[in-house]
Amino acid sequence: MTRKSMAHAGVEWVDLAGQDVPCVAGCSGWLVCKLIPEPHNQQAYDLFIGEVVGAWSDTRVFSDGHWHFEHADPALRSLRYIAGGHFYAIGEVLSVEPRAESD
């Protein structure tokens, strides 16, 4: 799909500093990757390996090195596809205490 055809479908774009690739607007974070050619993996498994060359996040949900979805507007929460038409929106924090090491 081209940028023009995706725009026709209603996709909006955002320009990220120092990058000349289009990024989809409305995301809580973006990764820009460079393809590492692995012809066997690409042909046999449809597996593409990339090197992250840039990363950005929306400061409304990421600050001080942590994601803060629990305090964010629900529209900013990440959506995860699971399977069979089911999605989950991230947002609730669950904390686990570290286990004490046994002798």
C-alpha positions in Angstrom: 0.0 0.0 0.0 1.2 3.5 -0.8 1.0 6.5 1.5 -1.5 8.0 -1.0 -3.8 4.9 -1.0 -3.6 4.7 2.8 -4.5 8.4 3.1 -7.5 7.7 0.8 -8.5 5.1 3.4 -8.5 7.8 6.1 -5.0 7.1 7.6 -3.4 10.3 8.9 0.4 10.7 9.1 2.8 12.4 11.4 6.4 13.4 10.6 9.0 12.5 13.2 12.1 14.5 13.7 15.0 13.3 11.6 13.1 10.6 9.7 11.9 10.6 6.1 9.5 7.7 6.5 5.7 8.1 7.1 4.4 7.2 10.6 0.8 6.7 11.4 -0.7 9.5 13.5 -2.6 8.7 16.7 -0.2 6.1 18.0 1.3 6.1 21.5 4.7 5.1 20.2 6.6 4.6 17.0 9.6 2.5 15.9 11.5 3.1 12.7 13.4 0.1 11.5 16.0 -0.7 8.8 15.5 -4.0 7.1 18.3 -6.6 7.6 18.2 -8.7 4.5 17.7 -12.4 5.3 16.4 -13.9 2.0 16.0 -17.4 3.4 13.9 -16.3 6.3 11.9 -13.9 4.2 11.1 -16.5 1.5 10.6 -19.5 3.7 8.8 -18.0 6.7 7.7 -14.4 5.7 9.9 -13.3 8.5 11.5 -9.9 8.3 14.3 -8.9 10.7 14.8 -5.2 11.3 17.2 -3.0 13.2 15.5 -0.2 15.2 17.0 3.1 14.1 14.6 5.4 15.8 12.0 5.4 18.6 9.5 8.0 19.8 6.6 8.0 22.2 3.7 10.3 23.1 4.7 12.1 26.3 1.1 11.9 27.5 1.6 8.2 28.0 5.4 7.8 28.4 7.7 9.8 30.7 10.5 9.2 33.1 11.3 5.9 31.3 7.9 4.3 32.0 4.5 3.9 30.3 1.7 5.5 32.2 -1.4 4.2 30.4 -3.3 3.9 33.7 -3.6 7.7 33.8 -4.0 8.3 30.1 -7.1 9.2 28.1 -8.5 5.8 27.0 -8.1 6.9 23.4 -4.3 6.8 23.9 -4.2 3.2 25.2 -2.6 0.6 23.0 -4.8 -1.9 21.3 -3.5 -5.5 21.0 -5.0 -8.1 18.7 -5.1 -11.5 20.3 -7.0 -13.9 17.9 -10.4 -14.7 16.6 -11.5 -11.0 16.4 -10.6 -10.3 20.0 -8.6 -7.2 21.1 -7.4 -5.9 24.4 -6.7 -2.3 25.4 -3.8 -1.8 27.7 -4.3 0.3 30.9 -4.7 -1.5 34.2 -1.6 -1.8 36.3 -0.8 -5.1 38.0 2.2 -5.2 40.3 4.0 -8.3 41.5 6.3 -8.3 44.5 9.7 -10.0 43.9 10.0 -13.4 45.4 12.6 -13.8 48.2 15.4 -16.1 47.2 15.5 -19.3 49.1 18.6 -21.0 50.4 
